[in-house]
Amino acid sequence: MSRVVSTDRAPAAIGPYSQALVHAGLVYCSGQVALDPKTGQLLEGSVGEQADRALQNLGAVLQAAGSGFDKVLRTTVFLTAMADFAEMNKVYEKFFTGTKPARSTVAVKELPRGAKVEIDCIAAA
């Protein structure tokens, strides 16, 4: 049986999906972009600033699920420009200070709302 995770400390889903699902001891988090949880507006800024906001949003969802960055097993990072990899990575490493999760980073043509970066994860509950 799955449990839906929802928190107002992260942006509401902008489509037919959940912020996260907990199932069989794992938290499956939907991708987060740099939307302000209060206004729903995209943070205009550098990829580093957007990555920071996206990871704050992801952290809020993980916390609502009873998890945290220390329990993340795998992430996927989507970038609209691979040239932004180093800047994103500087911010990313601030959130993952212990054991580093497995990760894929993929360049994509575009992301929802014109975001520069989107990050999702799977974590232990």
Salt bridges, closest charged atoms under 4 A:
none
